[in-house]
Amino acid sequence: MMGGTPACPTAQLVLRVFNHGRDNGHLSQSSLITLYQVAQSPTAPLLACTPIPAIVDSRCVGLNFCTVSMAQSEAVKEIVSDQTRVGWIGTGVMGQAMCGHILAAGFQVSVYNRTASKAQDLCSKGATMADSPLSVAQQSDVVFTIVGYPSDVREVMLGEKGILKGLRPGGIVVDMTTSQPSLARELSLAAKERSCESIDAPVSGGDKGAKSGTLAIMVGGEKNTFELLAPLFKCMGNATYMGPAGSGQSCKLANQVTIASTMIGLVEGMIYAQKAGLNVDTFLQAISGGAAGSKSLELYSGRIRNRDFDPGFYVNHFVKDLGIALEECRNMDLALPGLALAQQLYVSLKAHGEGALGTQALILALERLNNIKQ
């Protein structure tokens, strides 16, 4: 029948699936394949009055509009530098170096940063500038994000011009921001609703690790997607699969808890050595090969000695991370007094207007506490 609703139940279903795909941004060549599959399905007449989201959910009827057709036909099946299109959102201290390794490996990369000038160096190396996260997603098979705060992650992913508005079915988004495990799980579900995958993959290693491609990458999400992404992770460092969505973020928070107390120990040890009349450089050399040796000592002791507080990782962002960790502790009825103390010391730096310094600036808080002048 022309100009109205088809009388045939199967035709009604096909029309509804077509309209749903069009209205939700799924209309593509694979959508037409899906329409054919729906029409051929023996369950089609029974589904004529079923809500489309229920049809999309294979748990309801065994016919998943997105994953059966679109994801299977369009999903990223292999990461290859001359075929896989990569998007990158967030080109700050860490992101610029990390994305640079992806470019150096020969991948086609589109980038977006709120402050466009911070992405110019990457563009000079071959990246293409996009004007929104949506635009990046439309040009990409895999999109990486590393932004500041959970609110930024939410906006970049779910906003009106967010990634999930533009990422095609079968696409993958990898959030490398340190954020909330609960948000990572929410994003994973939101991505699956669009037949995409969202992976949480926060990193540790600071700006030096980002520049040298030796970051520790902690990954949560589907294991097969983690394995698929291995060539991209390898460009940036060493990736470890931690479990389902949110597990990467939980691992990173535990990492931050460990670093927080380690940094206090390092700074207090240096202050003690100075007050005791030791040569602090000799002290650091003496302990570096023993049980007190640590990555924090390796990365930050020299900077502290040189009064170099340029950020490898911002105090502001560390305060955010430790705050998220404390929130998680409250949710788990977990008492971690060392974490609470570290967070307060870093908050004091922020209160003194030092939030844009690197985390090694912790020594300033301890010097003030002890009335030590430099």
Stockholm file with secondary structure:
# STOCKHOLM 1.0

chainA/1-374         MMGGTPACPTAQLVLRVFNHGRDNGHLSQSSLITLYQVAQSPTAPLLACTPIPAIVDSRCVGLNFCTVSMAQSEAVKEIVSDQTRVGWIGTGVMGQAMCGHILAAGFQVSVYNRTASKAQDLCSKGATMADSPLSVAQQSDVVFTIVGYPSDVREVMLGEKGILKGLRPGGIVVDMTTSQPSLARELSLAAKERSCESIDAPVSGGDKGAKSGTLAIMVGGEKNTFELLAPLFKCMGNATYMGPAGSGQSCKLANQVTIASTMIGLVEGMIYAQKAGLNVDTFLQAISGGAAGSKSLELYSGRIRNRDFDPGFYVNHFVKDLGIALEECRNMDLALPGLALAQQLYVSLKAHGEGALGTQALILALERLNNIKQ
#=GR chainA/1-374 SS CCSSCCSSHHHHHHHHHHHHHHHTTCCSHHHHHHHHHHHHCTTGGGGTTSCHHHHHCHHHHSCCIIIIIIIHHHSCCCCCTTTCEEEEECCSHHHHHHHHHHHHTTCEEEEECSSGGGGHHHHHTTCEECSSHHHHHHTCSEEEECCSSHHHHHHHHHSTTCHHHHCCTTCEEEECSCCCHHHHHHHHHHHHHTTCEEEECCEESHHHHHHHTCEEEEEESCHHHHHHTHHHHHHHEEEEEEESTTHHHHHHHHHHHHHHHHHHHHHHHHHHHHHTTCCHHHHHHHHHTSTTCCHHHHHHHHHHHTTCCCCSSBHHHHHHHHHHHHHHHHHTTCCCHHHHHHHHHHHHHHHTTCTTSBGGGHHHHHHHHTTCCC
#=GC SS_cons         CCSSCCSSHHHHHHHHHHHHHHHTTCCSHHHHHHHHHHHHCTTGGGGTTSCHHHHHCHHHHSCCIIIIIIIHHHSCCCCCTTTCEEEEECCSHHHHHHHHHHHHTTCEEEEECSSGGGGHHHHHTTCEECSSHHHHHHTCSEEEECCSSHHHHHHHHHSTTCHHHHCCTTCEEEECSCCCHHHHHHHHHHHHHTTCEEEECCEESHHHHHHHTCEEEEEESCHHHHHHTHHHHHHHEEEEEEESTTHHHHHHHHHHHHHHHHHHHHHHHHHHHHHTTCCHHHHHHHHHTSTTCCHHHHHHHHHHHTTCCCCSSBHHHHHHHHHHHHHHHHHTTCCCHHHHHHHHHHHHHHHTTCTTSBGGGHHHHHHHHTTCCC
//
